[in-house]
Amino acid sequence: MYRLFRPLLFSLEAERAHRLTLGVARLVQPVASGLLSSLFKYEHPALAVSCWTLTFPNPVGLAAGLDKNGRLIRLWEALGFGFTEVGSVSARPCAGNPRPRLFRLPADRALINRMGLNNEGAERVAQRLQRLRHRRPLGINLAKTHDPGILGDAAIADFCESFRRLAPLADYVTLNISCPNTAEGKTFEDPKALDRLLQAIFTVRRNLNLSVPVLLKLSPPPSSRTVFDSRLEEIVAIARTHGIAGFVATNTAPDRAELRTDPDVLMRIGPGGLSGRPLATRARCLLFYLYRLTEGRLPLISVGGIDSAEEAYARIRAGASLVQLYTGLVYEGPGLVRRIKQHLVRLLEQDGFDSVQAAVGVDA
Ligand SMILES: Cc1cc2nc3c(=O)[nH]c(=O)nc-3n(C[C@H](O)[C@H](O)[C@H](O)COP(=O)(O)O)c2cc1C
């Protein structure tokens, strides 16, 4: 069905198609969630995953960025996602970068975006989520407000403000320290700055008497050959000292290595984060590395270029307890979630695993 609609959607400018789809989805959500749920329903006991104190009915989640303001959570649940990560949300509302800021690269099954953390801000999103009763685990992804003037202590205070407002509403919180679309947004990938940020965030969490798991979202390595990075080792060590509960890997990539798309087209597009299939190898290599660095003790969420059950299964075998998708949905449509789950069960059975959890990290 989606294959019929896709040429029409792809004939529109990418962000327009995106807004149109989400707009229609918002309209139908209240009336059609039940119908969609029966159309897309597929669960199997082997797919259930327990992480932290949460139970995920299946390991396939929606990645941050598609539902930045948490408007469509019931729809994602109806489409069969095992969990949803909303955001990135920042303390202040933000319009993001000027348009155009989202581009398709069909030859590479990829996207480039420089959205610039457009979102309604922590207060508005919190008000919406307070009214919502979600049935499946909800992650809230936080980022520093996209404003180059907010730096140093002000940046830490900004992150803490959104954490204070939104963490009580989340089943887990992801700190996005790796958005490639802000000049200053990646400061917290500097180990010293990260140390100070985590000190502050965990103090707020203690003061609020919360035990919500806090995860860090990391950048991809520049290539699959350059995964072994001493800075990453330092980041992981600092994160573990503070009690980070897991990692989400990876965010989009700033480089354009090994793409099929015409270099002139890429030049015209300009800067932005690359997502989709070209990220897959790097995301998998980073996952292996993180699994080893954390001795398999922390749950890892793998994201980047997952658009099939085979790829999802490879990530699980490489150490992911959960996976997420975004770009795959744009190319394959919402039926992808069910297809991944159905085929994943077959792949597990073929290899003699009785659950996803039994397969986590077997290749690592
Ligand atoms: C248009 C777009 C917007 C995104 N916005 C965010 C965001 O706000 N916060 C975030 O942590 N990741 C964001 N991402 C990154 C995705 O969550 C994901 O890490 C990345 O796209 C790789 O997964 P994929 O290959 O399945 O798309 C965005 C991705 C896209 C394509």
The ligand as a Gaussian input file, in Angstrom:
#p B3LYP/6-31G(d) Opt

LIG

0 1
 C       14.720000      14.498000      10.097000
 C       15.438000      13.909000      11.282000
 C       15.361000      14.570000      12.506000
 C       16.029000      14.030000      13.609000
 N       15.939000      14.668000      14.816000
 C       16.547000      14.120000      15.898000
 C       16.419000      14.730000      17.175000
 O       15.742000      15.730000      17.335000
 N       17.070000      14.158000      18.217000
 C       17.834000      13.010000      18.085000
 O       18.383000      12.526000      19.078000
 N       17.947000      12.408000      16.883000
 C       17.331000      12.927000      15.805000
 N       17.447000      12.316000      14.591000
 C       18.334000      11.123000      14.468000
 C       17.550000       9.809000      14.572000
 O       16.979000       9.638000      15.838000
 C       18.505000       8.622000      14.302000
 O       19.498000       8.613000      15.311000
 C       19.188000       8.693000      12.944000
 O       18.308000       9.191000      11.965000
 C       19.705000       7.335000      12.486000
 O       18.642000       6.400000      12.370000
 P       17.953000       6.034000      10.940000
 O       19.060000       5.680000      10.013000
 O       17.014000       4.901000      11.254000
 O       17.231000       7.254000      10.525000
 C       16.790000      12.829000      13.479000
 C       16.834000      12.177000      12.234000
 C       16.172000      12.695000      11.145000
 C       16.242000      11.966000       9.826000

